Amino acid sequence: MSKIVILGAGIAGHTAARYLHTLLPAEHQIVVVSPNSQWNWVPSNIWVGVGQMSEKEVSFDLAEIYKKTRIDFKQAKGIAIHPEGSSTQLKPYVTIESTLAHTASQIESIEYDYLINATGPKLNFGATEGLGPDHGHTVSVCTATHASEANHKLQLIIEALKRGEKKTIVIGTGHGTCTCQGAAFEYIYNVDHVLREAGVRQLARLVWISNEYELGDFGMGGVHIERGGYITNGKTFAESLMVERDIEWVVRAHTKKIEAGKIHYETLDGAFHELDFDFSMLIPPFSGVGLKAYNKADEDITAQVFAASGFMKVDADYTARPYAEWSAGDWPKTYQNPSYRNLFAIGIAFAPPHLISKPMQSANGTPINPAPPRTGMPCAAMAIAVAKSICDMINGAEGPTHTASMAKMGAACVASTGAHLLRGSAATMTVYPIVPDYETYPEYGRDLELTFGEIGLAGHWLKTLLHYTFIYQARLKPGWRFLPD
């Protein structure tokens, strides 16, 4: 019998658990550890943030779902990994701390035969002074609860606009090294849409602020797409959307500090600026969740297992090289830790070998460049590959048997630009591969037959369909295995 422990129950962790439960015989044990009691379909949080959906519509109780399976669920957070065991505990184990409300802190050790780190990111609001909903002056849509709070404050702004007051709304990234511009990108268009639906758009100044070098970078080094029979770039595509909706933009920006009603930011040329606001939603940078690692002698080996960012090292090429020497082949394929064959990291939890976008610094030495996206479809693909590899290794394979390199996979993104059955729209984009491969595709780095983008009402219908499909699938409803991941 083998015991597989999964740290995290987001898109990556829950997908791995679903597949392991299906593929492994009943004698094997699966344990899922998550600090959160709720599973959240994060892509729909932007709709919660504008009042189009409720928290309940984008979340469900994990314990309730896992009770219907043989998966053992523990509401706790991982603290430390002991991949060699210890002097008193022969097998590898992980220590966890209960996060159940109204209970005393409890530390528990769980032995494992295989461990999947799917912890996702720490929302590092503390990286920018004054950032975030808890101790800062901005809102967030990174969790369903944050999004609900954002909507509450947005509705107050709309009420003020209806009274004839003018307001400035700023949406974007809250640090020079942020990733996941997509959530902010969708949110600003949905805010624009609800303001128009309320008849108050003309009184609102809407501003996008981002660490991207150009609009449409998205941490992927930009993209060329085929649209309407011609080739255009992501910059033109994104700028046209902004211009059509009278949205201002600031790019190449590092949000340095936020005070009540004022954003202080630095641009790539080294200049410092201020931007006043009445409402602001800024995405925080991500970091690892703070897991530690110890060897058998109880010596700290965190730096061996994790990168400086706190994300876990996997089978990537982390050799420090100039940007011009980076390649698609640097990216991981199996997500196995190089030091411990039974240790894997998937989703945002794995450490990228380098940026995809070109690294930049301001004239003052401040990094201003988006980090690589590792959410959505890539998360699921990694989770499925690792789950299948573990099953094969349990059955005798010497190493991972399945791969899911971001340099060999594509991704589809349906970015909402306004939710409404008849007046909604969404930008539908596909990119292949995610990490550009200039050896295979020397002109643009991607296959343009598989990289394209369109915007329209049909995209909104598709995004709505995907919302209900993926929640149905995640709830392990009948026939979920036949639905796409």
Secondary structure per residue as TSV (DSSP state, phi and psi in degrees):
chain	resnum	aa	ss	phi	psi
A	1	M	-	360.0	137.5
A	2	S	-	-113.6	151.9
A	3	K	E	-120.8	121.7
A	4	I	E	-110.9	124.4
A	5	V	E	-108.7	131.9
A	6	I	E	-116.9	119.5
A	7	L	E	-92.8	109.7
A	8	G	-	110.9	140.9
A	9	A	-	-134.4	39.3
A	10	G	S	-84.5	-153.2
A	11	I	H	-59.2	-46.0
A	12	A	H	-69.2	-53.3
A	13	G	H	-64.1	-43.1
A	14	H	H	-68.0	-36.5
A	15	T	H	-64.0	-43.9
A	16	A	H	-60.4	-42.5
A	17	A	H	-63.7	-42.9
A	18	R	H	-58.4	-46.2
A	19	Y	H	-73.1	-39.1
A	20	L	H	-62.5	-40.7
A	21	H	H	-61.4	-35.9
A	22	T	H	-77.9	-39.5
A	23	L	H	-86.6	-28.3
A	24	L	S	-92.6	141.6
A	25	P	-	-61.2	161.3
A	26	A	T	-64.2	-21.1
A	27	E	T	-72.5	-13.5
A	28	H	S	-88.5	146.9
A	29	Q	E	-106.6	135.7
A	30	I	E	-121.3	126.8
A	31	V	E	-122.6	126.6
A	32	V	E	-110.3	127.6
A	33	V	E	-116.8	122.8
A	34	S	E	-143.5	135.7
A	35	P	S	-70.7	-17.4
A	36	N	-	-101.0	139.9
A	37	S	S	-82.0	-17.9
A	38	Q	E	-109.4	140.6
A	39	W	E	-90.4	137.1
A	40	N	E	-127.5	125.4
A	41	W	-	-81.4	89.8
A	42	V	G	-56.2	-40.3
A	43	P	G	-56.2	-22.4
A	44	S	G	-93.8	0.9
A	45	N	H	-61.4	-28.0
A	46	I	H	-63.0	-30.8
A	47	W	H	-75.5	-32.7
A	48	V	H	-63.7	-37.7
A	49	G	T	-68.4	-10.9
A	50	V	T	-121.7	11.7
A	51	G	T	82.6	11.7
A	52	Q	S	-85.1	-19.8
A	53	M	S	-141.6	162.8
A	54	S	-	-102.0	167.8
A	55	E	H	-57.4	-39.9
A	56	K	H	-63.7	-28.4
A	57	E	H	-76.3	-15.3
A	58	V	H	-116.1	6.8
A	59	S	E	-140.8	160.3
A	60	F	E	-154.2	165.3
A	61	D	E	-80.3	123.0
A	62	L	H	-67.9	-43.9
A	63	A	H	-59.1	-38.4
A	64	E	H	-62.2	-41.2
A	65	I	H	-70.2	-46.2
A	66	Y	H	-68.9	-22.0
A	67	K	T	-62.3	-25.9
A	68	K	T	-82.1	-2.8
A	69	T	S	-122.2	-173.0
A	70	R	S	-99.8	15.0
A	71	I	E	-80.1	129.8
A	72	D	E	-89.9	118.5
A	73	F	E	-105.4	132.7
A	74	K	E	-126.4	122.2
A	75	Q	E	-84.4	98.4
A	76	A	E	-163.0	167.9
A	77	K	E	-114.3	143.2
A	78	G	E	-71.6	139.3
A	79	I	E	-110.6	-48.9
A	80	A	E	-151.3	148.0
A	81	I	E	-108.8	134.6
A	82	H	E	-119.6	80.1
A	83	P	T	-70.1	-10.9
A	84	E	T	-111.3	6.4
A	85	G	-	75.3	-153.0
A	86	S	-	-149.0	-177.4
A	87	S	S	-65.9	-23.0
A	88	T	S	-109.3	-9.6
A	89	Q	-	-132.1	110.1
A	90	L	-	-70.3	-40.8
A	91	K	S	-82.8	155.5
A	92	P	-	-59.4	148.3
A	93	Y	E	-152.0	164.7
A	94	V	E	-125.7	140.3
A	95	T	E	-98.8	137.2
A	96	I	E	-129.7	157.2
A	97	E	E	-125.2	127.3
A	98	S	E	-60.0	139.5
A	99	T	-	-116.2	16.9
A	100	L	-	-63.0	134.6
A	101	A	T	-68.6	148.9
A	102	H	T	62.0	27.4
A	103	T	S	-129.3	152.4
A	104	A	-	-67.7	150.3
A	105	S	-	-59.7	128.6
A	106	Q	-	-125.8	128.0
A	107	I	E	-101.9	134.0
A	108	E	E	-136.4	145.0
A	109	S	E	-106.2	133.5
A	110	I	E	-124.1	118.4
A	111	E	E	-72.4	154.4
A	112	Y	-	-148.0	156.2
A	113	D	S	-97.6	-32.5
A	114	Y	E	-139.4	140.3
A	115	L	E	-126.3	129.5
A	116	I	E	-111.8	117.2
A	117	N	E	-88.0	107.5
A	118	A	-	-127.5	38.8
A	119	T	-	-70.3	-16.0
A	120	G	-	70.9	-158.6
A	121	P	-	-102.3	159.1
A	122	K	E	-84.6	130.0
A	123	L	E	-77.6	98.8
A	124	N	-	-86.1	64.9
A	125	F	G	-60.7	-29.1
A	126	G	G	-67.1	-11.2
A	127	A	G	-68.2	-23.3
A	128	T	S	-124.4	122.5
A	129	E	B	-58.8	126.9
A	130	G	T	85.9	5.9
A	131	L	-	-89.3	139.5
A	132	G	S	107.5	163.6
A	133	P	T	-81.9	-20.7
A	134	D	T	-86.5	-46.3
A	135	H	T	-127.1	15.9
A	136	G	S	-129.0	-156.3
A	137	H	S	-121.3	10.5
A	138	T	-	-123.3	164.1
A	139	V	B	-103.8	177.2
A	140	S	-	-145.9	155.4
A	141	V	-	-122.3	21.8
A	142	C	S	-74.0	-24.3
A	143	T	S	-128.2	162.8
A	144	A	H	-63.5	-38.2
A	145	T	H	-66.6	-44.1
A	146	H	H	-57.9	-44.4
A	147	A	H	-63.2	-39.3
A	148	S	H	-63.6	-41.3
A	149	E	H	-65.7	-37.5
A	150	A	H	-62.5	-42.3
A	151	N	H	-62.9	-40.0
A	152	H	H	-57.0	-45.3
A	153	K	H	-72.6	-33.7
A	154	L	H	-64.4	-39.7
A	155	Q	H	-63.6	-32.3
A	156	L	H	-65.6	-38.0
A	157	I	H	-64.5	-43.5
A	158	I	H	-62.5	-39.3
A	159	E	H	-62.0	-40.3
A	160	A	H	-66.8	-39.1
A	161	L	H	-63.2	-38.3
A	162	K	H	-66.2	-23.4
A	163	R	T	-83.1	-0.1
A	164	G	T	94.7	3.9
A	165	E	-	-78.9	142.8
A	166	K	-	-90.5	139.8
A	167	K	E	-135.2	150.5
A	168	T	E	-111.3	126.5
A	169	I	E	-116.2	125.0
A	170	V	E	-119.4	127.9
A	171	I	E	-135.2	141.0
A	172	G	E	160.6	-135.4
A	173	T	E	-110.0	143.9
A	174	G	S	-101.3	15.7
A	175	H	S	-166.7	158.4
A	176	G	T	-71.2	-13.4
A	177	T	T	-116.6	20.0
A	178	C	-	-63.7	153.0
A	179	T	-	-116.2	-172.5
A	180	C	-	61.1	42.3
A	181	Q	H	-60.1	-22.8
A	182	G	H	-54.9	-42.1
A	183	A	H	-63.6	-43.8
A	184	A	H	-68.2	-38.4
A	185	F	H	-57.7	-47.2
A	186	E	H	-66.4	-39.0
A	187	Y	H	-66.2	-40.5
A	188	I	H	-64.9	-35.1
A	189	Y	H	-73.0	-33.5
A	190	N	H	-71.2	-35.3
A	191	V	H	-64.1	-45.3
A	192	D	H	-55.5	-42.9
A	193	H	H	-65.2	-46.1
A	194	V	H	-70.0	-30.0
A	195	L	H	-66.1	-39.3
A	196	R	H	-68.3	-40.2
A	197	E	H	-62.8	-32.3
A	198	A	T	-83.9	-6.0
A	199	G	T	75.3	24.9
A	200	V	-	-125.0	10.3
A	201	R	G	-58.4	-34.8
A	202	Q	G	-66.1	-17.2
A	203	L	G	-94.2	-5.2
A	204	A	E	-108.2	132.1
A	205	R	E	-92.7	120.8
A	206	L	E	-111.9	122.7
A	207	V	E	-126.6	132.6
A	208	W	E	-101.4	130.8
A	209	I	E	-127.0	132.8
A	210	S	-	-150.6	154.5
A	211	N	S	-86.6	3.0
A	212	E	-	-67.1	146.7
A	213	Y	S	-67.0	-42.1
A	214	E	S	-135.4	156.0
A	215	L	T	-56.6	143.8
A	216	G	T	85.2	8.8
A	217	D	-	-73.2	-49.7
A	218	F	T	57.6	22.6
A	219	G	T	75.6	6.3
A	220	M	T	-109.9	15.8
A	221	G	T	71.1	23.2
A	222	G	-	78.2	177.2
A	223	V	-	-156.5	143.9
A	224	H	E	-103.3	137.3
A	225	I	E	-132.8	154.0
A	226	E	E	-94.6	124.2
A	227	R	E	-142.5	120.4
A	228	G	T	64.3	27.3
A	229	G	T	87.6	2.7
A	230	Y	E	-132.1	163.8
A	231	I	E	-99.2	128.5
A	232	T	E	-133.2	171.4
A	233	N	E	-107.0	166.0
A	234	G	H	-61.8	-30.7
A	235	K	H	-61.6	-49.2
A	236	T	H	-63.7	-41.9
A	237	F	H	-60.3	-49.6
A	238	A	H	-69.5	-41.1
A	239	E	H	-63.5	-38.3
A	240	S	H	-63.3	-38.5
A	241	L	H	-63.6	-40.6
A	242	M	H	-67.2	-45.8
A	243	V	H	-62.6	-42.9
A	244	E	H	-59.3	-29.0
A	245	R	T	-106.3	8.7
A	246	D	T	58.9	43.2
A	247	I	-	-102.1	127.3
A	248	E	E	-79.7	158.7
A	249	W	E	-143.2	148.2
A	250	V	E	-127.8	122.7
A	251	V	-	-120.3	175.0
A	252	R	S	58.8	40.9
A	253	A	E	-121.0	137.0
A	254	H	E	-110.4	114.8
A	255	T	E	-72.2	114.9
A	256	K	E	-93.1	-38.2
A	257	K	E	-162.1	146.1
A	258	I	E	-127.7	125.5
A	259	E	E	-109.0	170.2
A	260	A	T	-58.3	112.8
A	261	G	T	80.0	8.0
A	262	K	E	-148.4	128.2
A	263	I	E	-105.0	128.3
A	264	H	E	-103.0	124.9
A	265	Y	E	-139.5	156.4
A	266	E	E	-115.2	140.3
A	267	T	E	-107.0	168.6
A	268	L	T	-59.4	-26.8
A	269	D	T	-79.7	1.3
A	270	G	S	91.4	-1.5
A	271	A	-	-80.6	152.2
A	272	F	E	-112.4	139.4
A	273	H	E	-136.7	166.4
A	274	E	E	-129.1	146.7
A	275	L	E	-138.3	116.4
A	276	D	E	-77.7	148.8
A	277	F	-	-150.1	157.3
A	278	D	S	-107.8	-25.3
A	279	F	E	-149.2	133.3
A	280	S	E	-145.1	130.7
A	281	M	E	-117.5	111.2
A	282	L	E	-123.1	128.0
A	283	I	E	-71.6	136.8
A	284	P	-	-83.4	163.2
A	285	P	-	-72.0	160.3
A	286	F	E	-106.2	150.3
A	287	S	E	-144.9	171.8
A	288	G	-	-64.9	160.7
A	289	V	-	-79.5	-4.8
A	290	G	-	100.2	17.9
A	291	L	-	-60.7	141.3
A	292	K	E	-108.1	165.5
A	293	A	E	-138.7	141.8
A	294	Y	B	-136.1	145.0
A	295	N	-	-87.7	-173.2
A	296	K	T	-63.2	-28.9
A	297	A	T	-86.4	8.8
A	298	D	-	66.7	26.7
A	299	E	-	-89.2	143.3
A	300	D	B	-71.7	117.5
A	301	I	-	-118.9	26.3
A	302	T	H	-56.0	-42.4
A	303	A	H	-66.9	-22.1
A	304	Q	H	-79.2	-38.3
A	305	V	H	-89.7	-30.4
A	306	F	B	-119.3	150.7
A	307	A	-	-77.0	171.2
A	308	A	T	-61.0	-26.1
A	309	S	T	-71.4	-13.3
A	310	G	S	93.5	-4.6
A	311	F	-	-86.7	150.8
A	312	M	B	-79.1	138.3
A	313	K	-	-72.9	139.5
A	314	V	-	-131.9	-157.1
A	315	D	S	-83.8	43.6
A	316	A	S	-95.6	167.0
A	317	D	-	-96.9	103.7
A	318	Y	-	-93.3	13.1
A	319	T	-	-60.0	128.9
A	320	A	-	-72.4	119.8
A	321	R	-	-142.2	158.6
A	322	P	-	-61.4	154.4
A	323	Y	G	-53.0	-40.4
A	324	A	G	-63.8	-17.6
A	325	E	G	-100.2	-0.8
A	326	W	-	-68.5	150.1
A	327	S	-	-145.6	165.4
A	328	A	G	-61.7	-29.0
A	329	G	G	-68.9	-10.5
A	330	D	G	-71.5	-20.7
A	331	W	S	-81.1	147.0
A	332	P	-	-67.1	156.9
A	333	K	S	-118.1	-42.3
A	334	T	S	-105.0	-19.0
A	335	Y	-	67.1	24.3
A	336	Q	B	-89.5	136.4
A	337	N	-	-65.8	135.3
A	338	P	S	-68.2	-20.2
A	339	S	S	-94.1	-27.0
A	340	Y	-	-135.0	114.8
A	341	R	T	-67.4	-19.7
A	342	N	T	-100.4	18.3
A	343	L	E	-122.4	125.9
A	344	F	E	-131.0	157.1
A	345	A	E	-137.3	132.5
A	346	I	-	-132.9	163.7
A	347	G	G	67.3	-146.6
A	348	I	G	-68.4	-15.1
A	349	A	G	-69.9	-18.3
A	350	F	B	-87.5	149.5
A	351	A	-	-85.4	120.2
A	352	P	-	-65.8	152.0
A	353	P	S	-71.3	-27.0
A	354	H	S	-172.6	178.4
A	355	L	-	-68.8	164.1
A	356	I	S	-96.7	-45.7
A	357	S	S	-70.2	153.7
A	358	K	-	-64.1	130.8
A	359	P	-	-68.0	136.7
A	360	M	-	-135.4	152.8
A	361	Q	B	-133.3	147.0
A	362	S	-	-71.2	172.3
A	363	A	T	-61.7	-16.4
A	364	N	T	-96.3	2.6
A	365	G	S	88.8	10.4
A	366	T	-	-83.8	123.4
A	367	P	B	-63.4	128.6
A	368	I	-	-135.2	89.8
A	369	N	-	-161.7	136.7
A	370	P	-	-72.0	142.8
A	371	A	-	-80.5	160.8
A	372	P	-	-67.8	138.1
A	373	P	-	-74.8	141.5
A	374	R	-	-142.7	38.0
A	375	T	-	-113.4	176.7
A	376	G	S	66.6	-129.9
A	377	M	H	-55.4	-43.6
A	378	P	H	-57.8	-38.4
A	379	C	H	-57.0	-48.9
A	380	A	H	-64.7	-40.8
A	381	A	H	-63.5	-42.8
A	382	M	H	-62.1	-45.1
A	383	A	H	-61.0	-43.1
A	384	I	H	-66.8	-43.1
A	385	A	H	-61.8	-45.3
A	386	V	H	-66.9	-41.1
A	387	A	H	-59.8	-44.1
A	388	K	H	-68.5	-37.3
A	389	S	H	-64.2	-43.0
A	390	I	H	-62.7	-41.8
A	391	C	H	-58.9	-43.0
A	392	D	H	-68.6	-37.1
A	393	M	H	-67.2	-36.7
A	394	I	H	-62.3	-34.1
A	395	N	T	-87.4	8.2
A	396	G	T	118.3	-9.1
A	397	A	-	-64.2	142.1
A	398	E	S	-76.4	-21.9
A	399	G	S	-156.6	-176.2
A	400	P	-	-57.9	140.3
A	401	T	-	-113.3	-7.9
A	402	H	-	-126.7	148.7
A	403	T	-	-127.9	159.6
A	404	A	-	-156.5	60.2
A	405	S	-	-70.3	135.6
A	406	M	T	-67.8	-14.1
A	407	A	T	-87.9	-2.7
A	408	K	T	-125.6	1.7
A	409	M	-	-120.2	154.4
A	410	G	-	-102.4	173.0
A	411	A	E	-145.4	142.8
A	412	A	E	-109.5	136.1
A	413	C	E	-128.1	126.7
A	414	V	E	-112.8	101.9
A	415	A	E	-97.7	113.5
A	416	S	E	-64.7	135.5
A	417	T	S	-121.0	20.8
A	418	G	-	146.5	126.4
A	419	A	-	-99.9	115.2
A	420	H	-	-168.6	140.1
A	421	L	T	-57.3	-39.0
A	422	L	T	-113.1	-24.9
A	423	R	T	-113.7	10.2
A	424	G	-	-80.7	171.1
A	425	S	-	-160.3	162.8
A	426	A	E	-154.6	147.0
A	427	A	E	-91.1	118.2
A	428	T	E	-102.1	119.7
A	429	M	E	-131.3	143.0
A	430	T	E	-123.0	144.2
A	431	V	E	-132.7	130.1
A	432	Y	S	-145.6	122.6
A	433	P	S	-81.3	171.3
A	434	I	S	-65.4	-50.4
A	435	V	S	-86.0	119.6
A	436	P	-	-61.3	140.9
A	437	D	-	-121.2	95.9
A	438	Y	T	-79.5	-12.2
A	439	E	T	-74.2	-41.6
A	440	T	T	-82.0	-38.7
A	441	Y	S	-125.0	77.4
A	442	P	T	-62.4	-26.6
A	443	E	T	-78.9	-49.2
A	444	Y	T	-120.6	-8.5
A	445	G	S	84.3	-6.8
A	446	R	S	-141.9	158.9
A	447	D	-	-80.4	109.5
A	448	L	T	-71.9	-15.3
A	449	E	T	-71.5	-20.9
A	450	L	S	-115.8	7.6
A	451	T	-	-123.3	111.0
A	452	F	E	-154.7	169.9
A	453	G	E	-152.9	141.4
A	454	E	E	-143.3	159.2
A	455	I	E	-134.4	140.6
A	456	G	E	169.0	-177.9
A	457	L	H	-64.1	-36.7
A	458	A	H	-59.4	-33.3
A	459	G	H	-63.1	-38.0
A	460	H	H	-65.3	-43.3
A	461	W	H	-60.7	-40.8
A	462	L	H	-64.3	-44.0
A	463	K	H	-64.0	-39.0
A	464	T	H	-63.7	-43.1
A	465	L	H	-61.5	-42.9
A	466	L	H	-64.5	-37.2
A	467	H	H	-55.4	-52.6
A	468	Y	H	-72.1	-33.0
A	469	T	H	-64.4	-48.0
A	470	F	H	-72.6	-32.7
A	471	I	H	-69.5	-40.6
A	472	Y	H	-58.2	-46.5
A	473	Q	H	-62.9	-46.4
A	474	A	H	-65.3	-26.7
A	475	R	T	-82.4	5.1
A	476	L	T	58.7	40.3
A	477	K	-	-72.0	161.6
A	478	P	T	-52.8	130.5
A	479	G	T	83.4	9.6
A	480	W	G	-58.4	-29.5
A	481	R	G	-65.8	-21.1
A	482	F	G	-89.8	-2.7
A	483	L	S	-90.2	148.5
A	484	P	-	-70.0	151.5
A	485	D	-	-99.5	360.0
